[in-house]
Amino acid sequence: MRSFVTGLLTASLAALSFSAMGCSSADTATTADSVSESADSLVVTSAYFRLESKNADGSYVVSLANGGNIECPGTGTTRKCTVPSLVVPADCDFECTDGLLSLRGISIVRGVLASVVDTTTHKRIGRLTAASGFDTFDGTLGTYPIYKVAQKTVVCKKAPCASTIQVTKLNAPAGATPTTVTSVDFSTSHDPNYVLDATRGLTQMTRPEGLLATGTISYGVFHADRVWRQWTPVADCDVLGAARATWFHTPGSDEVNLEFPTTLAAESYHDAKGRQVNWLVKTSTDANKVSFTGGMNDLWAETFDVSTTSCAVTVTGEH
């Protein structure tokens, strides 16, 4: 598993552009030679977009995630927009393009749709510059809205620090208040990978881009249905794997290793078989590090940070 970095790429940054003939390496190039920016560029929409389909000429049909009208360059207000130029982050390699742009699942990108001047035709065209990209296990969307689910940690001076989980509908109006939930349930997720290993989703929730998922909220619990995998941006460090290796060891017959969403839940847990519980909790995250608390039974024992770029571990406190 690789952790992910954040930041919105503007159209002026170097990136890969997918041309009219497809997504193979022979058909990819930057758009600097054919499209002009500066004063000729007009930002239309910054939002989450769904890639609906790809046309024979290489253009993409896009819509707003969760629906709604979009200001389409050269067309005006419409529900769907044909975009001749799609630019993805430079770290979107073959594996990423094969997953994100194959459209085998429901592909969503967060980015900016702009009207730019093509220096070859001297006509305005639409360009979608993506900052991040996601897709689902298959091509079914289900019936629920798409949300961003993010774990936020309250800043405190001494570990363990409290955390909250906030759920926000994609493309909600500016100033919309997120819904706070106590936990996320992946047991009925459409993607079996998240049913078998819920830590996939819990890890995504701590990243800057958060977790994209459809679902419902009941009694303070978000029940995930469709779940999106994040393809880009990426880094080559498995933060959660490093944390597990740091704190956990192969348990004996009288021990068990468990992960919990909060320190309170970990300290309150009592093993039905009377085993010693070695537990791990993610307590905070930012672009440079993810913080963890490790403990045994009803006491926390150590806090440490894992670098998101190198996976280096720094112990920050001991009980």
C-alpha positions as CSV (number, residue, x, y, z in Angstrom):
1,M,0.0,0.0,0.0
2,R,1.3,3.4,-0.8
3,S,0.5,6.6,1.0
4,F,-0.6,9.6,-0.9
5,V,0.5,13.3,-1.1
6,T,-1.8,16.2,-1.8
7,G,-1.9,19.5,-3.7
8,L,-3.8,20.8,-6.6
9,L,-1.8,20.9,-9.8
10,T,-2.5,23.9,-12.0
11,A,-2.6,23.7,-15.7
12,S,0.8,25.4,-15.9
13,L,2.6,22.5,-14.1
14,A,4.2,19.7,-16.1
15,A,1.9,16.8,-16.5
16,L,0.8,14.1,-18.9
17,S,-1.8,14.8,-21.5
18,F,-3.8,12.1,-23.1
19,S,-4.2,12.7,-26.8
20,A,-6.8,11.8,-29.3
21,M,-5.7,8.2,-29.9
22,G,-5.7,6.8,-26.4
23,C,-3.5,6.3,-23.3
24,S,-0.5,4.3,-24.6
25,S,2.9,5.8,-24.1
26,A,3.1,6.7,-27.8
27,D,0.0,8.7,-27.5
28,T,0.9,10.8,-24.4
29,A,2.5,14.2,-24.3
30,T,2.4,17.5,-22.6
31,T,0.0,20.1,-24.0
32,A,2.5,23.0,-23.8
33,D,3.0,23.1,-27.6
34,S,-0.6,23.1,-28.6
35,V,-2.5,25.0,-25.8
36,S,-1.9,28.5,-24.5
37,E,-2.5,29.5,-20.9
38,S,-1.9,33.0,-19.3
39,A,-4.4,35.6,-20.2
40,D,-6.2,33.2,-22.6
41,S,-7.2,30.9,-19.8
42,L,-10.5,31.1,-18.0
43,V,-11.1,28.9,-15.0
44,V,-14.7,27.6,-15.2
45,T,-15.1,25.0,-12.4
46,S,-13.0,23.5,-9.6
47,A,-14.8,20.4,-8.4
48,Y,-15.0,16.6,-8.4
49,F,-15.8,15.3,-11.9
50,R,-16.9,11.9,-13.2
51,L,-15.4,10.6,-16.4
52,E,-18.4,9.3,-18.1
53,S,-16.9,8.0,-21.4
54,K,-14.1,8.4,-23.9
55,N,-14.8,9.4,-27.5
56,A,-13.1,8.0,-30.6
57,D,-11.1,11.3,-31.0
58,G,-9.7,11.0,-27.5
59,S,-11.9,13.6,-25.8
60,Y,-13.8,12.7,-22.6
61,V,-17.4,13.2,-21.6
62,V,-17.5,14.5,-18.0
63,S,-20.1,15.4,-15.5
64,L,-20.2,16.7,-11.9
65,A,-19.9,14.0,-9.3
66,N,-23.4,13.7,-7.7
67,G,-24.9,15.4,-10.7
68,G,-25.8,19.0,-11.4
69,N,-25.3,21.6,-14.1
70,I,-21.8,22.4,-15.3
71,E,-20.4,25.4,-17.2
72,C,-19.0,23.7,-20.3
73,P,-16.4,25.7,-22.3
74,G,-17.8,26.5,-25.7
75,T,-21.2,24.9,-24.9
76,G,-22.6,26.7,-21.9
77,T,-24.6,25.3,-19.0
78,T,-25.2,21.5,-19.4
79,R,-25.3,18.3,-17.5
80,K,-22.5,16.7,-19.4
81,C,-19.4,18.3,-21.1
82,T,-17.1,17.1,-23.8
83,V,-13.5,17.9,-22.8
84,P,-10.9,17.6,-25.6
85,S,-7.9,17.8,-23.2
86,L,-7.5,15.8,-20.0
87,V,-4.3,16.4,-17.9
88,V,-3.4,14.0,-15.1
89,P,-0.6,14.4,-12.4
90,A,2.9,13.5,-13.6
91,D,3.0,10.5,-11.1
92,C,0.1,8.8,-12.8
93,D,2.1,5.9,-14.3
94,F,0.9,3.0,-16.5
95,E,-0.8,1.2,-13.5
96,C,-2.6,4.5,-12.7
97,T,-3.8,5.2,-16.2
98,D,-4.8,1.6,-16.7
99,G,-7.0,1.8,-13.6
100,L,-8.2,5.4,-13.7
101,L,-8.7,5.9,-17.5
102,S,-9.8,2.5,-18.5
103,L,-13.3,3.4,-17.2
104,R,-13.9,-0.1,-16.1
105,G,-15.0,1.3,-12.8
106,I,-16.6,4.6,-11.9
107,S,-13.7,7.1,-12.4
108,I,-13.7,10.4,-10.5
109,V,-11.1,13.2,-10.6
110,R,-10.7,16.3,-8.5
111,G,-9.5,19.2,-10.6
112,V,-10.1,22.3,-12.5
113,L,-12.1,22.6,-15.8
114,A,-10.9,25.6,-17.8
115,S,-11.5,27.2,-21.2
116,V,-8.1,27.6,-22.9
117,V,-7.0,28.6,-26.4
118,D,-5.6,25.9,-28.7
119,T,-2.7,27.6,-30.4
120,T,-3.0,25.3,-33.4
121,T,-6.7,26.0,-34.2
122,H,-6.9,29.3,-32.3
123,K,-10.1,28.1,-30.8
124,R,-11.2,27.8,-27.2
125,I,-11.4,24.3,-25.9
126,G,-12.1,22.7,-22.6
127,R,-9.2,21.3,-20.5
128,L,-9.7,19.3,-17.3
129,T,-6.5,19.4,-15.2
130,A,-6.8,16.7,-12.5
131,A,-5.1,16.9,-9.1
132,S,-6.2,13.5,-8.0
133,G,-7.9,10.4,-9.4
134,F,-10.0,7.6,-8.1
135,D,-12.0,4.6,-9.4
136,T,-14.3,1.8,-8.0
137,F,-14.1,-2.0,-8.0
138,D,-16.6,-2.2,-10.9
139,G,-18.9,0.0,-13.1
140,T,-22.0,0.0,-10.8
141,L,-22.7,3.2,-8.9
142,G,-25.6,2.2,-6.7
143,T,-28.2,4.6,-5.4
144,Y,-26.5,6.6,-2.7
145,P,-24.6,10.0,-3.0
146,I,-20.8,10.1,-3.1
147,Y,-19.1,11.5,0.0
148,K,-15.6,12.4,1.2
149,V,-14.9,10.7,4.5
150,A,-12.0,12.2,6.5
151,Q,-10.5,11.5,9.9
152,K,-9.6,14.7,11.6
153,T,-7.5,14.8,14.8
154,V,-7.9,17.5,17.5
155,V,-4.6,19.1,18.2
156,C,-3.5,18.5,21.8
157,K,-0.3,18.7,23.8
158,K,-0.1,15.2,25.1
159,A,-1.1,11.9,23.4
160,P,-3.5,10.3,23.0
161,C,-5.3,13.0,21.0
162,A,-9.0,12.8,20.2
163,S,-10.1,12.4,16.6
164,T,-13.3,12.8,14.7
165,I,-14.6,11.5,11.4
166,Q,-16.3,14.0,9.1
167,V,-18.5,13.1,6.1
168,T,-19.0,15.7,3.3
169,K,-21.0,15.3,0.1
170,L,-18.9,15.8,-3.0
171,N,-19.5,19.2,-4.7
172,A,-21.6,20.4,-1.7
173,P,-22.2,24.2,-1.7
174,A,-19.4,26.3,-0.3
175,G,-19.7,26.5,3.5
176,A,-21.7,23.3,3.9
177,T,-21.2,21.8,7.3
178,P,-19.8,18.2,7.4
179,T,-21.6,15.5,9.3
180,T,-19.6,14.0,12.2
181,V,-19.8,10.3,12.7
182,T,-18.3,8.0,15.3
183,S,-17.2,5.2,12.9
184,V,-17.2,3.8,9.4
185,D,-18.6,0.3,8.7
186,F,-17.2,-1.5,5.7
187,S,-18.9,-4.9,6.4
188,T,-21.5,-4.4,3.6
189,S,-19.3,-2.7,1.1
190,H,-19.8,-3.6,-2.5
191,D,-16.0,-4.0,-2.9
192,P,-15.0,-7.3,-1.2
193,N,-11.4,-6.0,-0.6
194,Y,-12.8,-3.5,1.9
195,V,-15.0,-6.1,3.5
196,L,-12.0,-8.4,4.1
197,D,-9.6,-5.7,5.2
198,A,-11.3,-2.6,6.5
199,T,-7.9,-1.0,7.3
200,R,-7.7,-0.1,3.6
201,G,-10.5,2.3,4.0
202,L,-9.4,3.5,7.5
203,T,-6.0,4.3,6.1
204,Q,-7.5,6.3,3.2
205,M,-9.5,8.3,5.7
206,T,-6.3,9.6,7.3
207,R,-4.8,10.8,4.0
208,P,-5.1,14.4,2.7
209,E,-7.6,13.3,-0.1
210,G,-9.7,11.3,2.4
211,L,-11.9,8.3,1.4
212,L,-14.5,8.6,-1.3
213,A,-17.5,6.4,-0.8
214,T,-21.2,6.2,-1.2
215,G,-23.3,5.1,1.7
216,T,-25.8,6.0,4.4
217,I,-25.5,7.4,8.0
218,S,-27.4,5.6,10.7
219,Y,-27.1,6.3,14.5
220,G,-23.8,8.0,14.0
221,V,-22.2,5.3,11.8
222,F,-21.4,5.7,8.1
223,H,-22.2,2.5,6.3
224,A,-20.0,2.4,3.2
225,D,-21.4,1.0,-0.1
226,R,-19.3,1.8,-3.1
227,V,-15.7,2.7,-2.2
228,W,-13.1,4.5,-4.5
229,R,-9.5,3.5,-4.7
230,Q,-7.0,6.4,-5.0
231,W,-4.7,6.1,-8.0
232,T,-3.0,9.5,-7.9
233,P,-1.2,11.4,-6.3
234,V,0.9,8.6,-4.8
235,A,4.1,8.0,-2.9
236,D,6.1,4.8,-2.4
237,C,5.8,4.5,1.4
238,D,3.5,2.1,3.3
239,V,2.9,4.2,6.4
240,L,0.5,1.7,8.0
241,G,2.8,-1.2,7.3
242,A,5.7,0.6,9.0
243,A,3.5,1.4,12.0
244,R,2.4,-2.2,12.3
245,A,6.0,-3.5,12.0
246,T,7.1,-1.0,14.7
247,W,4.5,-1.8,17.3
248,F,3.2,-5.3,16.7
249,H,5.1,-8.6,17.1
250,T,4.1,-12.1,16.3
251,P,1.5,-12.8,19.1
252,G,1.9,-15.8,21.4
253,S,-1.0,-18.0,22.3
254,D,-2.1,-15.6,25.1
255,E,-1.8,-12.4,23.0
256,V,-3.7,-10.7,20.1
257,N,-2.8,-7.7,17.9
258,L,-5.7,-5.4,17.2
259,E,-6.2,-2.0,15.6
260,F,-8.8,0.5,16.8
261,P,-10.3,3.8,15.4
262,T,-9.7,5.7,18.7
263,T,-7.5,5.4,21.8
264,L,-10.6,5.3,24.0
265,A,-12.0,2.3,22.1
266,A,-8.7,0.5,22.5
267,E,-8.3,1.2,26.2
268,S,-11.9,0.1,26.9
269,Y,-11.7,-3.2,25.0
270,H,-11.7,-6.4,27.0
271,D,-10.7,-9.6,25.2
272,A,-13.3,-12.3,25.6
273,K,-10.6,-15.0,25.9
274,G,-8.6,-13.1,28.4
275,R,-5.6,-12.5,26.1
276,Q,-3.2,-9.6,26.3
277,V,-4.3,-7.1,23.7
278,N,-1.5,-5.3,21.8
279,W,-3.2,-2.4,20.1
280,L,-2.5,0.4,17.6
281,V,-4.4,3.6,16.8
282,K,-3.8,6.3,14.2
283,T,-4.1,9.6,16.0
284,S,-3.2,12.3,13.5
285,T,-2.0,12.9,10.0
286,D,-0.5,15.6,7.8
287,A,1.4,15.9,4.6
288,N,4.7,14.9,6.3
289,K,3.9,12.3,8.9
290,V,1.2,10.1,10.4
291,S,1.1,9.8,14.2
292,F,0.3,6.6,16.1
293,T,-0.3,5.4,19.6
294,G,0.5,1.9,20.7
295,G,-0.6,0.2,23.9
296,M,-1.3,-2.9,25.8
297,N,-4.7,-3.7,27.4
298,D,-6.1,-0.6,29.0
299,L,-2.9,1.6,28.9
300,W,-1.2,3.4,26.1
301,A,2.6,2.7,26.1
302,E,4.2,4.6,23.2
303,T,3.5,7.3,20.7
304,F,5.5,7.6,17.4
305,D,5.4,9.3,14.0
306,V,5.9,7.7,10.6
307,S,7.2,9.8,7.8
308,T,4.9,9.8,4.7
309,T,7.9,10.0,2.4
310,S,10.5,7.7,3.9
311,C,8.5,5.6,6.5
312,A,11.2,6.6,9.1
313,V,9.8,6.1,12.6
314,T,10.3,8.7,15.4
315,V,9.3,7.9,18.9
316,T,7.6,11.0,20.5
317,G,6.5,9.7,23.9
318,E,6.5,6.8,26.3
319,H,4.2,6.0,29.2
